Amino acid sequence: MLLCTKYEKKTSKEWAYQYNNAPLFLDRYEALEQLSKTNDSIAKATIVKALDDKFWYIRNEAINYLKKMDISTYPDLRSKMMTIAATDTKSRVRTEAIYYLSINYKGEDVDQLYKNGLNDRSYSVLGASLSAIAKSDPKQGMSYAKQYENEKNNDVLFAICDLYANYG
């Protein structure tokens, strides 16, 4: 086994090509990670495309990378994130999508998505939904927090503690 640190100099176009054509997880992840360090249109388009990746961790990381970018040129991103938050198979991806939506978007349809998240079987989605509700309407968030005070899960308890610290 040879231990080393690998340095590659590639353009955004070459990293995007690697993401689009590499069959292995690590190759796609590496390309996505490098593209997240730039803010050009090729990088943004590839990261948005990664929201549909077959592997959940890459979808999750794509959402995290989008948090740091200006994506105002992608009007479909809101509906895409709402679909991910409602239907993705992995709860961690749904959680990240809810956090992304709570930071970047407002509206009744988004608020309804948060309320639906309170009925999710995943505690991380429930906690993210509770935080998002509190961010858009602190009074309503406080009333929902009362219902979940006796939960034993840390994701829910941390969301409630954060809510009480900020609004309680």
SULUR-V399186 format. One record per residue. RES is the residue in one letter. SS is DSSP state (alpha for helix, beta for strand, coil for the rest). OMEGA is omega as a letter, one per 20 degrees, with the letter a starting at -180 (NA if undefined). NEAR is the number of other ideal C-beta (glycine too) atoms within 8 Angstrom. Layout:
res:RES ss:SS omega:OMEGA near:NEAR
res:RES ss:SS omega:OMEGA near:NEAR
This chain:
res:M ss:coil omega:r near:2
res:L ss:coil omega:r near:3
res:L ss:coil omega:a near:3
res:C ss:coil omega:r near:4
res:T ss:coil omega:a near:3
res:K ss:coil omega:r near:4
res:Y ss:coil omega:r near:4
res:E ss:coil omega:r near:5
res:K ss:coil omega:r near:3
res:K ss:coil omega:r near:8
res:T ss:coil omega:r near:5
res:S ss:alpha omega:r near:11
res:K ss:alpha omega:r near:7
res:E ss:alpha omega:r near:8
res:W ss:alpha omega:r near:14
res:A ss:alpha omega:r near:14
res:Y ss:alpha omega:r near:8
res:Q ss:alpha omega:r near:13
res:Y ss:alpha omega:a near:15
res:N ss:alpha omega:a near:8
res:N ss:alpha omega:a near:5
res:A ss:coil omega:a near:9
res:P ss:coil omega:a near:3
res:L ss:coil omega:a near:6
res:F ss:alpha omega:a near:8
res:L ss:alpha omega:r near:6
res:D ss:alpha omega:r near:11
res:R ss:alpha omega:r near:15
res:Y ss:alpha omega:r near:11
res:E ss:alpha omega:r near:9
res:A ss:alpha omega:r near:14
res:L ss:alpha omega:r near:16
res:E ss:alpha omega:r near:9
res:Q ss:alpha omega:r near:11
res:L ss:alpha omega:a near:16
res:S ss:coil omega:a near:12
res:K ss:coil omega:r near:5
res:T ss:coil omega:a near:8
res:N ss:coil omega:a near:6
res:D ss:coil omega:a near:7
res:S ss:alpha omega:r near:6
res:I ss:alpha omega:r near:10
res:A ss:alpha omega:a near:14
res:K ss:alpha omega:a near:13
res:A ss:alpha omega:r near:9
res:T ss:alpha omega:r near:15
res:I ss:alpha omega:r near:15
res:V ss:alpha omega:r near:13
res:K ss:alpha omega:a near:9
res:A ss:alpha omega:r near:14
res:L ss:alpha omega:r near:12
res:D ss:alpha omega:a near:5
res:D ss:coil omega:a near:9
res:K ss:coil omega:a near:2
res:F ss:coil omega:a near:8
res:W ss:alpha omega:a near:10
res:Y ss:alpha omega:r near:8
res:I ss:alpha omega:r near:13
res:R ss:alpha omega:r near:16
res:N ss:alpha omega:r near:12
res:E ss:alpha omega:r near:13
res:A ss:alpha omega:r near:14
res:I ss:alpha omega:r near:15
res:N ss:alpha omega:r near:9
res:Y ss:alpha omega:r near:12
res:L ss:alpha omega:r near:12
res:K ss:coil omega:a near:9
res:K ss:coil omega:a near:6
res:M ss:coil omega:r near:10
res:D ss:coil omega:a near:4
res:I ss:coil omega:a near:9
res:S ss:coil omega:a near:4
res:T ss:coil omega:r near:6
res:Y ss:coil omega:a near:8
res:P ss:coil omega:a near:5
res:D ss:coil omega:a near:6
res:L ss:alpha omega:r near:10
res:R ss:alpha omega:a near:10
res:S ss:alpha omega:r near:7
res:K ss:alpha omega:r near:10
res:M ss:alpha omega:r near:14
res:M ss:alpha omega:r near:13
res:T ss:alpha omega:r near:8
res:I ss:alpha omega:a near:14
res:A ss:alpha omega:a near:12
res:A ss:alpha omega:a near:9
res:T ss:alpha omega:a near:5
res:D ss:coil omega:a near:11
res:T ss:coil omega:a near:5
res:K ss:coil omega:a near:9
res:S ss:alpha omega:r near:9
res:R ss:alpha omega:r near:9
res:V ss:alpha omega:r near:14
res:R ss:alpha omega:r near:17
res:T ss:alpha omega:r near:13
res:E ss:alpha omega:r near:11
res:A ss:alpha omega:r near:14
res:I ss:alpha omega:r near:16
res:Y ss:alpha omega:r near:12
res:Y ss:alpha omega:r near:12
res:L ss:alpha omega:a near:15
res:S ss:alpha omega:r near:14
res:I ss:alpha omega:a near:6
res:N ss:alpha omega:a near:6
res:Y ss:coil omega:r near:8
res:K ss:coil omega:r near:4
res:G ss:coil omega:a near:6
res:E ss:alpha omega:r near:5
res:D ss:alpha omega:r near:7
res:V ss:alpha omega:r near:14
res:D ss:alpha omega:r near:11
res:Q ss:alpha omega:r near:8
res:L ss:alpha omega:r near:13
res:Y ss:alpha omega:r near:14
res:K ss:alpha omega:r near:9
res:N ss:alpha omega:r near:10
res:G ss:alpha omega:r near:15
res:L ss:coil omega:r near:11
res:N ss:coil omega:r near:4
res:D ss:coil omega:a near:11
res:R ss:coil omega:r near:2
res:S ss:coil omega:r near:9
res:Y ss:alpha omega:r near:9
res:S ss:alpha omega:r near:10
res:V ss:alpha omega:r near:13
res:L ss:alpha omega:r near:15
res:G ss:alpha omega:r near:14
res:A ss:alpha omega:r near:16
res:S ss:alpha omega:r near:15
res:L ss:alpha omega:r near:17
res:S ss:alpha omega:a near:14
res:A ss:alpha omega:r near:15
res:I ss:alpha omega:a near:15
res:A ss:alpha omega:r near:16
res:K ss:alpha omega:a near:8
res:S ss:alpha omega:r near:10
res:D ss:coil omega:a near:8
res:P ss:alpha omega:a near:10
res:K ss:alpha omega:r near:6
res:Q ss:alpha omega:r near:9
res:G ss:alpha omega:r near:15
res:M ss:alpha omega:r near:13
res:S ss:alpha omega:r near:8
res:Y ss:alpha omega:a near:12
res:A ss:alpha omega:r near:14
res:K ss:alpha omega:a near:7
res:Q ss:alpha omega:a near:6
res:Y ss:coil omega:a near:11
res:E ss:coil omega:a near:7
res:N ss:coil omega:r near:4
res:E ss:coil omega:a near:9
res:K ss:coil omega:a near:4
res:N ss:coil omega:a near:8
res:N ss:alpha omega:r near:5
res:D ss:alpha omega:r near:11
res:V ss:alpha omega:a near:13
res:L ss:alpha omega:r near:10
res:F ss:alpha omega:r near:9
res:A ss:alpha omega:r near:14
res:I ss:alpha omega:r near:13
res:C ss:alpha omega:r near:8
res:D ss:alpha omega:r near:9
res:L ss:alpha omega:r near:16
res:Y ss:alpha omega:r near:10
res:A ss:alpha omega:a near:6
res:N ss:alpha omega:a near:8
res:Y ss:alpha omega:a near:8
res:G ss:coil omega:NA near:6
